[in-house]
């Protein structure tokens, strides 16, 4: 609804006399544009840059009146009304741009702004105390102008909020960095330069009016201005974010250094949407000469070496930690809580019956159980998890761990550390994107911040206190990273040969949004040559002449393996880089502006602009682990480098649940649907080598309009090495449309024919918990495990209703007609021998009992008896694991009761 601006007759007469032109009418209305948009007067439209609550009446007695609309307009004539006097209110400055012409905004000068900020940073670097830094800030022209109470009321807001010196310094940094618009109406760009230009009569009259308003506005005795409610909370949240940015990016120069880096990267862009790499642009020590395809250790070809490397990984488990970067926002998943509608992080995705985080810990426990079975010792790996506040990530992950009692591992074996969020910026001028006053749009700064953050938060020391030398790094969305031997071989080689960094890699999918691993060749200024393995992100391919389309024999893309963000890292080497106090601690800094930034503004309108945020790439810490040589010899550096790559079949290395599959989308790439199909392919490769007849999983296109050919979900503790799992399965068949779920580790399958659903669930999959001296439940591997034997058994039932529209296969949320379900409590045991089990059955076995099913005269013969006390912990049988050369061999030990 438009409101009229009412002027007194005398003012209108003077105004119209001095401004008589060919125009017959003037419209005056308030701007609804962004808070930091400079108001102008053009095309007969006079725009006020004011808050929605600030509007004006001019009465014939020259007093000011306030009312609650921000929009004014006149009809074909100015309305002259007599109004009673009202008290004065604060009004923002009015632009006096010419009516006839409004010049376009000048192009942003990156170099001038960078030079200004570098000069300021240099002065701040020389300061030793906060007081000295404040003295430098107070001399900055922008800061002085902004906190001048005659021109801007924010100085009195600062007094009203009782900010401490450090908080006030942070706000000074924001203003000095050219981001005063973050501070709401107080931060709108000051327009003094515009008022100093030559004015015509109209501009003179309006300027005089604006000065009069300002004079009245500041004549209230200089009272403190206090924010209310939401704005007060937003300011406090802003100060927290600013404090984190200032502290974390201290190696760059805090907030000022962050902005310099952003502007330098934007200035170096040669075309719209290009990604710029900090390392290449800032390196003065090296010149990148070339990139080469790297040498890899192919686990699929050299099977004997792969087996040996995996055993090294098992042996070295007591020296290993686990690092999990879980702080990403995972916007592409579109994951929300079905009850609250709250956006959820990727770690909370319910995948195959459990959250992704639970699956990650389950994979780790499977490796620890294998270590126990081989060496008879308990080994609990310390896990460091990087979280963030995006989508309440830190709270959700902490709550899940608490709800599951820290997975029976003890609270002391987890260290959660929260990464700071960083401001998103406009690609046009590096201006911080703001959703509403005091609320800049912030996102995680990339998984590469993990190294410096780990040093700042004491994670390296924590690992050292647990006696750990190296760590494996895995992202939560990759659901196949722990398949078979890849992860164990990676860690084993890294530990055995004292490498500083290792990559797990595979063939790159055509058109995939993933980087590549390369061998970098760099020449030092003194003539020496440096070599090392690294990663090039897909956003940087253009700079290296790498095409993103289908690979051809002549394309560079076909020669390089995929980067999967599965790493082995030597902890002391990583700590040395993380503690460097310079840009090396933030590897692979990039500013990717290829994708638009979308957000909802304070008016509830969806906005989209070109921009990005300063991000770091975790794997590019490898750029610091180069080896020096006096001459050029890239073909002969394979075994001498401090970095290495293990290579395997793609579905044994990476298949991610990163983005939600859109309805009717024919592509399964990086979706939960596609990763489930890869799990089914792995199940086929695993079980078909055990003499089990089953249909092969075909290409993804066959399953666009249907579910997978079957559902086979096996607990990783059945292996996790496939050579271990395969010794527990032999013979039989699995028909199309069947479902097999085995949640147990002590398991035997011999000549089982499955046509329908078979579900085996155990409480004690790999052991049972006991309380430690602090009262925490700790999982004891191998103690009171549940057990199941199936020998010469045929399972027939109608199984899954594959026609149900409610089925969500990757969640393992399906509708069934019938199923054979075995539920084992505690150390319960189940055995079925020489029987046909047809139809819908549930066999639930209580703790301490064995249930045996055989063929009877009139159907099934079911017998239940208690387990002897002397066998309660060990069970009546178990698999015995032994290392024979480079292989693990299993034997079945059956115990006799007294």
N, C-alpha and C positions, 0 to 999 in steps of 0.2 A: 504494500500500500504506500503510495507516494504522499509525502507531506509538503505543504507549501512553506517557503521561506518568506516571512513577512517583514518588510522594511518600513521604517518611518517615512512619511511624505517628504520631509526636508532632506533626508539622506538620498531618497530616490531622485529628487529634483536635481541635487548636486551631481549625483552619479550619472543621470541621463544627459545632463548638460555637457559634461566633460567627455562623454563616450558616444556622442551621436555619430553613427555611421550608417551605412546602407542596411544594416541589420535592423529588423523591426521588432525582434523579441530576443530575450535572453532566458535560458533555462539554467536553473541552479539545482544540482542534486548531489547527494553524497555518494561517495564511491563504495562499491561492494567488492572492490578488487583486493588483492593480497595486501597484508599490512605493510609490507616493505616496498610496495609499488609507488613510485613517485607520482603524486597527483598532478594532473595537468588540466588546462583549459583549452579545448579545441573543438572545432565543429559546433560552436555555440553550446558546448556542454561544459559547465563549470563543476569541477569535482572537488569535494572535500575529503581529505584523508583523515577520518575520525572514527572513534569507536562507535558501535551501534547505539550507545546510550547518549552520545554527545550531539545535540542539534541546537539550532538557534532560532529565536524570535527577536526581531528588533521592533520595539514599540516607539511611539512618538516621543516618549520621555527618555529615550536613549538608554534604557536599562536592558539587561540581558534576561532572556527567559529560556528555560530548559524543558525539553520534553524527550520522550523515550524512543524516538525514531531516528534512524541514521540516513534516511532518504528524503531529499527535498526536491521539489520541482515547482515551476510556475506554469500557469496556463498561458494563454496568449497575452496576458497582461499581469503585472505585479499586483498582488492583493495588498491593500492598505487597511490594516486593522489596528485598533487601539487595544492594547493588552496591559494588564496590571504589571507592576514591577516584580521581578523574580531575582533570587540570589544568584550570584555568579558561580559558574562551574568551569572546570578545566576543558579547554578546547585545543586541539592540535593545530599546528601552523597550516595556513592555507597557501596553496601554490599560486603564483602570479605569472604563470606562463602566458604568452600572448593568446588572445582569442583567435586570431587569424591562423596561427601556426604553432604546432607543438613539435619540436625537433625530436628525432628518434634518440633513444638512449645511446650514449657513446659505447663503442665496443670496449669490452673489458680489457684492460692492459695487464696481462699476466706478469710481464717482466717488471713493471713498476711496482706492482703489489708485492712480488717476491722480494725485490730489492728492499722495499720498506720493511717487510717483516724480518728479513735477514739482518738488517741493521738493528732492529729491536732485539732480536734473539741474541745477537753478539753482545749487546749491552747486558742482557739478562744472564748470559753465560758467565760474565765477569762478577756477578753478584754472589755473595756467600750467605746472605741471610734473606729472609722474607722481607724484612724492612727495606733492604737495599733494592730488592726487586720492585717493591711498591713505589719507591722513589723514582725508579726508571719508568714505571707505568704512568705515574702522575705527570711525567714530562711528555708523554705521547699526546700528539694533537687530538687524535680521535678520542682518547680517554678523557682528556681535559674537557673537550666539547660535550661529550656525552654526559659526564657527571657534573656539568654546570647546571645548578638548580634553577637558574634563570631561564634556561632554554629547555630543560628536561627534568621531570619530577622524579626520575629514578634515584637520584641522590637521597631523596627523602624516603623512598621505599627502602633503601639500604639501612637507613637509620631505624625505620619502623620494624624491620625484620631482625634487628640486633645481630647482624652478620658478624662473624669473627674476621680477623685479618686475612686468614687464608681463603675464606669464602669470598671476601671482597676482591682478593687478588684474582681468583678464578673468573669472576665477572669482568674484571679489567682485561683479562686475557681474551675473553669472548669479544669484547668491544674492540680491542686492539687488533684482533684477527679479522675484523671487518664483518662480524656476525652479530652486531647489535640488534638486528631484527628478531633474534631469538627471544629477546626480552620484551616481547609484546609491543604495545603501543609506545612504550618508552624508547624502543629501539629503532623506530622508523628513521630512515635516513634524514639527517639534518640537511637543510637546504639553504644554508647561508650563502653559498656561492651564487645560487640562483638569484637571491635577493640583492646581491651586490651588482648585478648587471643593470644595464640601462633599462629604465622602466617607462612605459607610456603612462598616460593619465589613469587608465583603468588599473594597471598594476600598482601605481602609487597609492591610489585610494584603498585598494584591498590590502596592500602591505601595511598601510597605516592602521587599518582595522585589526589586522593580525597582531601588530605590536601592542595595540590598545588591549586586546584580549589577553595577551601574555602578561602585560603589566598588571591587569586586574587579577589574573590567575595566581601570580606569585605574591600578591599583597596580603596573604592570609596569615602572616606571622611566621611562615616557614615551618608549619606543623608537619610532623611525621606522617607519611602516607603508608598505611598498612594494607597489605593484600588480604583478601578474604577467601575462605573456603578452598575451592579447587585451585585457584591461582597460587595460594600459599603452598599447597601440597605439591603443585607442579614445580614451583621454584625450588623446593627442597629436593625433589627428585632430580632436577636439573643440576643442582650443586653436587649431588652424589655422583652423577654421571661425569661431570666436568672434573671432579676430583680424581676419578678413576682414569680418565684420559690423560690428565696432567701427570699422574704418577706412572702409569704404564708406559707412556710414550716419552719418558724422561730421556731415553737414549737419543731421541730426535730433537728434544727441546720442548717437551710438553705440548700444550694446546697450540702454541705458536709454531712449534716445529711440525706438528701434525698438519697444520694448514699450509705451511711452506711445502711440505712433501706432496700434498694433494695438488697444489697449484703447479708445482714443477712437473708432475706427471701429466696434468691436463695440458700444460703449455707445450710439452713434448709431443703431444698427439699430432699426427700429420693428416689424419682424416677422421671424419665423424665416426664415433663408435669404436675407435681403435683402443686396444689395451696396451698399456705401457709398462715395461718392466723396470723396476727401480735398479736392480743389480746391474743391468747392462748400461743404464744411463749414468750411474754414479761411480762405477768402478774406474779408478784411476791407475790401478796396479796392473790390470790385465786388459788385453784386447782379444775379444772372441774371434778366433780365426775360422773355425769350422765346427760343425756337428757331424758325428758319425754314428752309424748303427752300433749299439753296444754289444759286447760279448756277453753271453748269458750261460748259466748252468741249467740245461734243459732236463728237468726231473722226469719228463715223460720218455726221454730217450735213454739216458744213463740211469737205468733203474737201480743197479747195484749201488752206485754212488748216492742216489737219492735215499735209498734205505739206510745207508750208513749215516748220511746227514741227519735223517729223522731220529736215529738212535742218539746221535750227539745232542739233538734238541731235547730228547727225553732226559738224558743224563744231566743236561745243564739246567733243568727246570728250577732247581734250588737257587740258581744264580740269576734267574730272570724275573722281571716285573712285567706288568701289563699296563699300557697307556691307552686310554679310550677317549678320543675327542668327540664329545657328545653335545657340544655347545651350539651347533648350527641351528638356524631357524626352520629349515626344511619346509619352506613355503609351498613347494611343488606337491607335497603329499596332501595338502589340504586337510590335515587330520584334526578332527574336533571331538570333544567329549560328547557322546550322544545324549547325556543327561543334562549337562550344564551349557553346552554349546561353546565351551572354552576351547581355543586353539591349543593343540598339544604338540610337543616336540617329537622328532622321529623316534627317539628311544622308547616312546610309549605306544608305538604302532602295534596292535595285536596281530601277530603273525604266527600262523600255524599253532594257535592255541596259547600263545604266551607273548609278552611284549618283546621287542627286539633286544632290549637290555637283558632280559632274562635269558634269551637265547645266547647272547654273547657270554654271559657268566657260565651257562651250561656247557658251552664249548670248552671254556677254560677248565672247568671241573673234570671234563672228560680226559683232558691231558694229564691232570693231576692224578686221576684214578689209574690211568695207564702207568704212571710213575710208581704208584703204590703197588700195583700188581707185579711190576718187574723188580722193585727193590724193597718192598715191604715197609716203606717209610711214608709217613704223612708229610705232604708238601703243600702249603697254602701260599699261593702267589699274591703278593701285594698288588692292588689295582688302584691306579690313579686315574680319576675321571675328570676331564675338563668339561664344565657346564657353562651356562650363561643364564642371564635373566630373560632372554628372548622366550616368549610364550611360557613364562614361568618355569623354564627348563630346570633350573637348579632345585626348585621346590618339588617338582614332580619326581625327579630322579631320587632325591633324598627320601621323599615319602615312600616311594616304591621299595627302596632298600630297607627302610625301617619296617614297612609292612611285612616284608619277606624275611625279617630278622637277619639282614645282611647276608642272606643266602647260606647261612650256617658257616660263615667264614670269619665272623667276628668283626665288630666295628673298626678295630684297630688295623685291619687289613685293607681298608678303603681310605682314600684321601680324595675328597671332592674339592676342586678349586675352580672358581668362577671367573670366566673371562670377561673383560670389560666390553661394553657396547660402544661403537664409534659412530659419529655423525655421518649420515649420507649427504652427499653434496651434488649440486647441480653441475652438469658438464659444461654449461655455458660460462660460468664465472667462479665455480668453486664455492658458491654460497650454500650454507647448510640448509637442508630442507626442513621446514617447520610445519607441523600438523596443527598446532595451536600455540598461543603464547606460552613460552617457557618449555615447550615440548618439541625439541628437534627430533626428527626421525632417526633412530639409531638401530643398528644391526650388529651382529657379531663381526669381528674383524678378521675372519678367516681362521682355518685351523692352524695356520702357521704361527699364530701368537702363542701356541702351546709351549714353545721352548723357553722364551723369556718369562712367560707367566709361571712356568714350572720352577724356574730359578727364583723368581720373586716370592713365590708362595712356599718355598722350602721343599718342593717335591723331590728334587735330586738328593737332598740330604736325607729325606725320609726313606728313599730307596736304599741309600747307603747304609742307613741304620738297620735295614732289613737284610743287609748283606747281598744286595743285588748289583750285578755288574752291567747287565744289558736289559733291554726291554723290547717286547713286540708291541707294535702300534697297529690298531685296526679300527676302522670306522664302523659304527653300529648298523648302518644300512646295508652293508655287504653281508648277505646271509650265508654265503658259501666259503668265506675266507678260511675257515678252519677245516675244510674238507680234506680228508686223507692226509698227505704228508707235507703239504706246502708250507704251512706255518712252522711246523717243527723243523723241517729242513732249513728254512730261512734262519731260524734262531740258532740251530746247530752249527751251521757254517759260520755265522757271525761270531759265536762264542769260540769255536774251535780255532779259527784263524785270526782272531782278534781284530776283526774288521770294525770300522767306525760306523758304517751305515750299509744296510742292505735293502733292496727292493724285491718284492714279489711281483712278477709280471706275467703277461700272457699276450696272445694275439689281440690286436685292437679291432673292434667292430667297426665296419665302415660307417662313417657319419656320426660316430658316437661322440658325446660331449665329454671327452676324457683326454687327458694329456698323454704324452709319450715319454719314454725313457731314452736318453741319448748319452753318447760319450762326447763331452765338451773338450775342445782343444783350444787352449789359450796361450798366447805368447806374452811373456813378461817384458817389461820395458828394458830389462838388462839382458834380454836375449834368451832367457831360459823358457822352457815350455812346461805348461801345467796341464794335467789330464785328470778327469774325474767324471763319474756318472752323475747325471742330473735329470731333471724333468722339465719339459716345456709344456705349459698349459695349452689347451686347445684354442683359447682365446688369442694366443700369440702366433699361431701357425702362419698367418699371412706374412709376418716379418721374415720367416725362414723359408718361404716359398713352398710350404706344405699345404696341399689341398685338403679340403674337408669332405669332399665327395667320395664316391666309391674308389678304392685304390686301383691303380693301374700298374703294369710292370715298371713304368718309368717314374712313378710318383714316389716321393720321399716317404709318404705315409706308410707304404707297404713294407718298408724296411725296418721300422721302429716298433718295439713292443709297447703295450699300453701301460700307462702309470695307473696303479690301482690303489695307492695310498695304504698299502700294507708294507710295513717297514720293520726292520730290526735296527736298533740304535744302541751304540755303546754309550752308556750313561755318562761316564766322565768326559768323553769327547763332546757330547751334546751340551753338557753343563758348561764346558769351557767357552763354547760359542754363545750360549744363552747369557753368560755373565759378562759379555764383552763391553757393555756400556755404550755400544754404538749400533749402527744400522744392521750389522751382521746378526744381531740377536733377533731381528725380525726378517727372516729370509723370504725371498721371492715377493717383495712388495709390489703389488699391481693395483691399478685402478681400472676396473672393467666397466665401461659405460656402454656396452653393447645391448644390455637389457634395460628397459625403462624401469624407473622407480614408480611404483604405484602406492598410493596411500589415500586415506580419507581425511579431508581437512576439517576445520572446526565447524563448518556448516553442514557436515555430513555428506559432502560431495566427493566422489571418487576422482582423484587427480593422477595424472601420469606425466612424468617428465624424464628427460634424458639425464642420467646421472649414475652415480655409483658410490662406493665407499673404499677407503684404503684397506686392502686385504693382504694377508700374508699366506704363503703356501707352505705347508708343513714339510713336504718332501724336499724343498729347495734348501734345507739346511745342508744338503749334500754339496752345495756350491762352495762350502767352506772346507771340504775334505778332499782337496785336490792334491795330487802328487807331482813333484817338480823333477824335471829332467833337463840335462844340458842341451839336448838336441831333439828334433822332431821324430817321434817313433810310435805313433798312435796304434799301429798294428801289433805291437809287442808289449802292451801294457796290461794284458788281461789279468794275470794273477798277481800283479804287483800293486794294484790299486787298493786304497783303503775302503773303497766302496765296491759293491757287487750286486748281481741280479740273479735270482732264481726264476726259472720260467716253467710254466706248466700249462696244461689244457685250460682254456678260459673258464669253463664252468667249475673247475676245481680252485679257481683263484678269485674270480669276481662275478657276482650277479647281484645287482642292487635293487632294493625296494625304495627308490628315491622320489618317485612321483606317482600321483594317482592316475590311473588309466581312465581316460575320458570315455563316456558312453559311445559305443560304435567305433571307437578308435581301433584301427587294425594293427597298430604298433604296440608291442609288449615291452619295448626297450626301457630298462630301468624302472619297471613297474613291479609291484608285488606279484601280479599275474605272471609276468615273464620270469621272475626269479623262481617262482614255484615250479614252472616247467623245467628249469635247469636242475632243481632239486630232484625232480622225477627222472631226468636224464642220468643224473649221478646214481640214483637208486637202481636204474636199469644196468648201468655199467658195473655197479657193485655186485648185484645179485645174479645177473645173467652169467657171471664167471663162476658162480657156485653151482652150476647145473640146474638152475631154476628157469623154467620156461616162462617167458612173459613177453608181451608185445613191446616193440621199441617205440620210443617217443619220437614223433615226427616234428617237422618244422612248426614254428609258432603260428603260421598262417592257418594251419589245420584246426586250431583251437580258438580262433577268434570268436566264434559263435557257440562254443561249447566249453565244457570243463576239460581238465586233463584226462588222459586215458585211464588213469587210476590215481589213487592217493597212497603213497608209501612214505611214512614218516618214522625214522629210526633214531633212537637216542644216540648221540655221538659216543657215549661211553661204551657202546658195543664195539668200538674201535679205540680211538678215532681213526687209527690207521686201517686202511681197507684190508691189509693182509691179516690183521687181527680179526676184523669183522667176518671175513670170508671163511674163517675156520669155525664159526658158530652156525653157519648156514650150509645146507647141502641138499640138493635135489628138490623135486616137487614142481609146483607151478603157481603162477598168479595170473588170473584171467583178466581180460579187459573189464573195466568198471569196478574192480575190487578196491578194497580199502584195507591197508595194513598199517597199524600204529603199534610200535613196540617201545614202551617207556620202561625199560629194564636193561641191566647190563649183563647179569648172569643168565644167559639164555641159550637154548639149544633148539635148532630147527633141523629136522631130518625128514625128508620126503613128505612135505606138507603141501597139500593141494588146496588153494584158496580160491573160492568163487563166491564173493560177497564181502562182508566186513568182519575183520578180526582186530580187536582192540585189547591190548594188554597194558594195564596201568599198575604202577607200583608206587607206594609211598617211599620206600627205601630203595631208590634206584642204584646208588653207588655206596650207600652206607647209612648210618643213623647218627643222630645228634646226641651229644651229652653236654651238660653245662660245665664251663671251665670255672676257674677260681673266682672270676668276676661275675659269674652267673649268666654269661652269654652262651647261647647254644652253638656248639662247634660240631661240624660234620666230621665224623670219624670214618675214613674210607675203609671199605671192606667189612665193616662191623654190621651184623644183622641185616645183610642185603636180602631182598626178595629174589626168588628164582623161578624160572619157568622152563619146562621141557615139553617139546611137541615132537613126537616120533610116529611116522606113518599115520598121519591124521588128515582127514578130509573135512574141510569147513564149507558148508553150503548154506547160504541164506540170500535174501533179496537185497541186502546191503543198502547202499546209498540210493536215494531217489534222485537220479541224475536229471530228471525233468523239472525239479523244483526251481522256481525263480528266486527262492530265498537263499539258495546256496551261495556262499562266498568261499571259494575253495582255498584261497591263500590264507584266509583266517582259520581254516579248518572248521568252518561253521556250516555244517551240511545237515540236510534232512535225511533220515534213514527209515527204511521200511523194517529192516531187521539187522541184527548184528550178534556176533559172539563176543561178549565182553568179559574179561577176566580182571578182577580188581584185587590186588594183593596188599594187605595192610601189614606194616612192620616187616618182619622177616618171613612172611608167609611164602609157601611154595605151591606151585601148580604143575601137575604132570598129566598129559594126555597121550595114550599109546594105543595104536591099532584101532582107532575108532572113526566113525563118521558122525560129526556134530552138525545137525541140520536144523535150521530155523533160528528163532530168536532166543538167546540164552544169556544170562548174567551169572557168572560164578564169582562170588565174593568170599575171599578166604581171610579169616581173622589172623591177627598177629600170633605167631607161635604154632601154627598148624600147617599141615601138608594136605592138599586135596589132590587125589588121584582119580582119573577117569579112564576106564577101559570099556571094552565091549561086553555087555551082559546078555543073558538069554532073551530078555524082553526090551532091549535098548541099551542105555548107558548104565554102567556100574560105577557109582560115585562113592568114594570112600574118603573120609577125613579123619586124620589122627594127629595128635600133638607131636611136635618135634622134641626130641630128648633134650634135657637141660644142658648136657655137655656139648650139644651141637647148636645151641641157640645163637651163638655169635658167628660161627663158621658156616652153618647150614649143613644139609646132608650131602651136598656136592658143591664143587666150585671149579672154575677154570684156573689152571696153573699156567703162568706165563714165564717163558724162558727165552733169553737171547742166544741164538745159535748163529755164530758168525755175524752176518749183517742182517739177519732175519729174526723175527719173533715167532716162536712156536708155542702153541697151546696144547695142553693135555687135560683131559677130564678126570678130576679126582672125586671119587665117590666114597663117602665115609660110612662106616657101619656103626649103628647105635649099640650101646652096651645093653 
